[in-house]
Amino acid sequence: MPFLMSDDFAVRCTSCEFTWNTPAMAEGLRVLGACPKCRGTLEFKDEDPAPPAASDQRDADVSAAPHMVLGIPRI
């Protein structure tokens, strides 16, 4: 029987051994700090998160403010 768990993962729970494979999930789980399934310890494939690229950083431009992009909320 083939082994279903792969060593190619972004994050793995050391308790329940559940794995997540995308960088976006790894970023979210770093913020969360624990396994959402069992509250166990998380093992990250890359211990140091990649710094955001210069293009990803926003300027202090007011045109990028949420109310300018999404519009004024209606109640």
Protein Blocks (a to p, Z undefined) as FASTA:
>chain_A
ZZfbdfbdfbdcfklopacfbfklmmmmmmnopafklopacddfblbacdddfklpccfb
fklpmklmnopadZZ
